[in-house]
Amino acid sequence: MVTLIPDFDHNLVLPPHTGDPRSPGEVSPYPCTSVDLCRKFSTSPERQAIWGGFLDFRDRLRAEGLTQGFQWLDGNFLEDIEAQEGRAPRDLDVVTFFWGYDLAFQASLGLAFPEFSKGV
């Protein structure tokens, strides 16, 4: 996979597009690998801790049997929050899309992640 995660724009966030907004290859979300994300954003101890939590989450999903899917990421981990607010990032928002699993698997996945039903 050839990927190019763009630099932050003038708003200190990832830009919604990098050129022609009608061109699928130049708009968010930007497909990339975990290695690409790590290299781009895990640049401080606080960022590395957030990244470690994300990798632990992915390991838990895999341990439960979820292997078909992709994730969208957001949150101030993907912003230049250090320049914007003078602080380290506090979160990484994750939306997980998956397919090919029956309702029993989906129910068991919900039980494996009780923190999702706590209303945090």
N, C-alpha and C positions, 0 to 999 in steps of 0.2 A: 504494500500500500504506500503510495507516494502521498505524503501529507505536508501541508504547510499551515501550521497554526500561526495566524498573523500576530503581529505586535499589537499592543494596546493602541487605541485611537486617541484622539484629543480629549475624549471623555474618560480616559484611563480604564476602558473596558475593551473586550474584543469587539471589533467592528461587525455590524450585521452583514456586510459584504466587503469584498476586497477589490471590486471593480464594477463590472456590469451586474446589477442585481437580478437580471433575467437569466444569467448563466449559472446553472446548478453547481458548477465547480468553484464558484466565487462567493457563495453565500453560506451563512451559518445555518445549521451546525456544520462544523468542520470535522470530517472524518479523520481519525488519527488512532494511533496505538497508545497503550498505556505507557510505553517507553517514551513516546513523543511528549505526552503530558507531563511525565515525571521530569524529563529534561527541561521543559519549558517553565514549569511552575513550582517545582520543589526546591526552591532556592534559599530557604531559611529553615532553622529548626522547627518553627511553628508550622510552616508549610509542609515540611517532611512528616510531622506528626499527623496532620490532616490526611496527607497522601497515604500514610501507613494505615490509618483507619479505613480509608476507601479500599485499599488492597485487602484488608481483613474482611470487609463486607463482601467483596467479590469472592474471596476464599470460602466464606460461609455459604454463599449462593451455590457455588460449585459443589461444595460438600453435600448440599441438599439435593443435588442432581440437576440444577439448572445450568444448561450448557448452550442453549439456543437463545440468543437475544443480543441486544445492544443497549447502551445507556447514553442518556443525555445528561450533561453536567452543567451546573450553574453555581451561583453563590460567589461570595467575595474571594474565594480561592482563585477564581478565574478573572479577578480584577486586580488593578494595581492599587489595592487598598492602602498600602504603605504610603504611597504618594498622595492618594486621595484624602485619607483621614489620619495619617500618621500612626497607624497601628497595624498589627499583623492580622491576616485573615482569620476568621473564626469558623467558617463553614464551607462545606462543599455540598451543594444540593444535587441529588441523584434521582433520575427517573429511569426505571428499568423496564424495557419492553421485552417480552418473550412470547414464544409461540410453540405450538406442538405439544402442549401439556394438558392433560385432562383436569376436570374439576377437582378430583381427589388430590392430585399433585398440588394444585393451586391452594387448596385448603391446608394441606400439610405445610406448604411454604409459609402460609400465614401464621401457623402455630410455631414454626421454627423462628419466627421473627416477632415475638410478642411486643417489642418496643414500637412497632408500627401502629399498634392499636391503643397506645397509651394516651393519644391526643397531645403529644409533645409539641 
